[in-house]
């Protein structure tokens, strides 16, 4: 029998979380509640990065210099997993649109950090190429413009 990795309680089938097999339901519920509370609180630091590419890239540079690229690569993997989990839960009615949007934003930020590290201009050019190709495919299928 295993113990909860957070509180140490012995795990049984009755108290084991289905989503986090190494945690008890109580700890998962409390962590979820805490995360929702944090998400509701407004940031104390004004952050207006929308449309300010230079500021965003500067921030990504600071993040990578602070935590290291390997840690950020694993953070991307973790955030993708959380998004996949939220989408899977949505199908079963155990997730919300707001949770999906939150996870999408997390993944988007991590993808942009990787793009910054591996080549921002190349990433933007490749994204544009892919969008153009998508538009061409839709045009061939007769999709709306």
N, C-alpha and C positions, 0 to 999 in steps of 0.2 A: 504494500500500500504506500502511495506517495503522499507527500505533504505539500500544501500550498506554498508556492515559491515566494509569496508575499508575507503571509501571516504565520505559516508553519502548521496550520490546522491539518489534521489527517484528512485526506481526500477519499470520499466514498462516491459511488455513482449518484447518490442523492444530492450531494453538495458540490460536486465537480462541475465547473463551467463547461458547456459544450463547445464554446468558441476558443477558450484558453484552457486546454486540458491540464495544465500544471498550476491552475489557480482555482480557488473556491469561488462559488457564485457571489458570496458576500463581498469579497475583494474586488471582483470584476464590476459589480454594481457600484461600489464606492468609487472606483477609478473612473468609471463612466460618468458618474454624477459630478466628480471633481473636474473632469475634462469639460463637461458642458458648462459648468460654472465659469471656468477660465475662459472659455470661448465667448461667453456673454459679456465679460468685463471689457470695457474699452481700453485700448492701449494707452499707457501713460506717456508714451513717446509719440509725438506726431509723426506719422509716416505717410507721406504723399508721394509715392513712387510712380504712380500711374502716369505714363507718358514721359517720364524722366529716365531715359535709358542709361545715361551716365551715372546717375545716383544708384540705380539698380545694379549695374555692373560693379560699381565701387563696393556696394554692400556684399555682393557675391564674392568679390576678392577678399574682403575682410573675413567672411565666413570660412572660406577655404584656407586662408592663412591661419585662422584661429583653430579650427577643428581638424584640418588636413583633408586631402582629397579622398583618402581611403575611407575615413569615417563618413564623409558625405556620400560616397558611392553606396555604402551600406545603408545610410539613411534613405536614399532613393529606393532601395530594395524594400525597406521597411514600409515606407509610405505607399509604394505600389501594392504591397500586401494588404495594408489597411483599406485602400480603395477597393481592391478586389473583394475583401471581406464585407465591406459596406454594401457593395453592389449585390453580392450573393444574399446578404440579409434582406435587402430591399425586396427581392423576389419572394421571400417568405414573410414579408410584412414586419420585419424586425429592425428596419432601418428607415431613415427619412431622407427626403430630398435635401434637407439642410446638411445632414451628415455626409451625403454624397458630395455636395458642393464643397464642404470643408476639406474632404480628402482629395478632391480634384485640385483644389488650390495648393495643398501640400505637395502633391505630385508635380504640379506645374512649376512650382518654385524650385523643386529639386532637379527637374529636367533642365530648367534654365541654368542652374548652377553647373550642371554637367556640360551644357552647351558653352558656358563661359569658359570652363576649364579646357575643353577639347577644341574650341574654336567657334567663337560667337558669330563672326561674319560668315563662316562656312555653314553654320547651323541655319542662320537666317536665309542664306541662298538656297540651301537644300529644302527648307520648309516652303519657300516660295515656289521652287520647282515642283514639289509634291502637290501643292495647292493648284498650280496650273494644270498638272496632269489630271487631278481630280475633276477640275472644271471641264477639261477636254473629254473625259470619259462621260460625264453627265451630258454634255452637248451631243455626243454620239448616240446616247440612249434617248435623247429627246427630253431630258429633264428641264425643269424651269430654270430661267436665268436669274 
